[in-house]
Each structure stands twice: as structure tokens, then as C-alpha cells.
Amino acid sequence: MTRDVPPEVLASRLGYLLKHAYLRLTEESARALAPHGIDGRELAVLAVLDAHDELSQLEAAGKLGVDRTTMVALIDALEGKELVERRRSPHDRRKNIVRLTSSGRERLRDAELARQEMERRFLAPLSSTDAGCFVRALQSLVGTPANADQASDSA
């Protein structure tokens, strides 16, 4: 796919470059995840749920930085695909605990491999050293610890 070269006046503007890099990344992510029947936001939900033993919908929403309504829609979609299940918390019946199903764990594993390969291809124009520096620089800008998992929600 041929990409248009940015107008010279915009070629060094951070906002322009970040926006277009993000748009390209989301396109690549959508293509990589499509065979797995999920999108980048759904993959992020699965990853967060997998990383924690027990999260309520509200707690998961907080970790993902999404509002309650969006989280309900994401969980509804994933539940419809039989990738997650809601259960009442045994400690607080007002809370729904969301957990991955066995299908959800399998889909997460396969989709994560696809995401990692897509990110490797996306960063291929950079040397491995530069790619690592780029990710660490972005982590600094968004306030993520440098040793955090390099997973992105691509959304």
C-alpha cells in the first residue's frame, strides 16, 4: 500500500505525525485481529481481565480508562462471543465479576500473537534499538512504567 507523503509544512509536526502513525497502527491492528473476531478494544479488555484474578466491570473500566456505559457494551459483546462471563461477586452481590472463559483465554492467546506480529511489522522500519527507545519514550509520555508490558489496545 502506498502512503501519501505529508506536506512538507507538516512533516515535522508532532501532532500530525502521531495522528497518522496512530491511524496506520489502528488499520494494521484491525486487519491482524479480524481473523480472530475481535477488535483492539476487545483485546485490551481480555488482556486486563486475564492479568487480574477478579475484577468487577467498574474496576476493569477504570484500568482501561473507559466509561461505565462503554465497558458494559464491551462486556456484552465479549459475553455474546462467549469469551467472558459475568458472575455475582461472592463478597458483594452488587458487583458483577467478569472472567475469561476457556474460549476467551484461547482467543486472547491467539490474538496476542497476531498483535505482537503486527507490531513487529509496524516497527520494522526502525532498528530494534530504536523501536525499544520509541516504545519507552511513548511510555514516558503517557506515564506508564518503563518495565510495563508493551501491549497496546490499538484503540
C-alpha positions, -999 to 999 in steps of 0.1 A, spaced: 0 0 0 14 34 -10 11 61 15 9 98 7 39 118 17 29 145 42 30 181 30 64 195 38 50 221 61 35 193 83 63 167 80 79 177 114 48 185 134 44 161 163 6 161 162 4 154 125 29 125 128 14 110 159 -21 111 144 -11 95 112 11 69 129 -19 61 151 -43 58 121 -19 34 104 -15 14 135 -52 10 141 -57 -1 104 -30 -27 108 -44 -38 141 -79 -42 127 -65 -63 99 -44 -85 122 -73 -91 147 -101 -96 122 -95 -133 117 -99 -137 155 -133 -120 156 -123 -92 179 -110 -56 177 -83 -38 196 -106 -26 224 -119 -61 230 -84 -75 230 -75 -49 257 -104 -60 278 -94 -96 275 -58 -88 284 -68 -67 315 -92 -94 327 -65 -121 322 -40 -100 342 -62 -99 373 -79 -127 392 -111 -109 400 -123 -76 385 -157 -60 385 -169 -43 354 -163 -10 370 -128 -19 381 -119 -31 346 -133 1 332 -111 21 355 -80 1 344 -89 6 307 -98 43 311 -133 39 296 -166 50 310 -192 26 325 -215 26 295 -187 17 271 -175 -10 294 -210 -26 296 -211 -26 258 -177 -42 255 -185 -69 281 -219 -75 264 -201 -80 231 -175 -103 246 -201 -122 265 -221 -127 233 -190 -142 217 -187 -165 248 -152 -150 256 -162 -137 291 -188 -144 317 -203 -123 344 -208 -136 379 -221 -120 411 -193 -113 435 -194 -137 464 -182 -108 486 -205 -81 473 -237 -91 455 -240 -56 440 -208 -63 419 -205 -83 387 -172 -100 385 -161 -106 349 -139 -135 340 -125 -150 308 -140 -183 296 -117 -210 284 -126 -198 248 -116 -163 259 -82 -174 271 -76 -193 239 -87 -163 218 -66 -139 238 -35 -161 233 -40 -163 195 -50 -126 191 -20 -116 212 3 -134 189 -13 -117 159 -10 -83 177 27 -89 185 35 -98 149 16 -68 136 35 -45 160 68 -61 149 59 -54 113 47 -19 121 80 -10 139 102 -28 112 114 4 96 132 11 130 161 -8 143 153 -30 173 172 -5 195 152 24 180 119 5 183 126 -1 220 136 35 226 104 46 208 82 24 230 100 36 261 96 72 250 59 68 245 56 51 279 73 81 295 49 105 277 18 86 288 31 79 323 34 41 320 63 25 339 91 16 315 91 -21 325 53 -24 317 41 -49 292 44 -34 257 8 -44 249 -13 -17 233 -52 -16 229 -48 -3 195 -79 16 200 
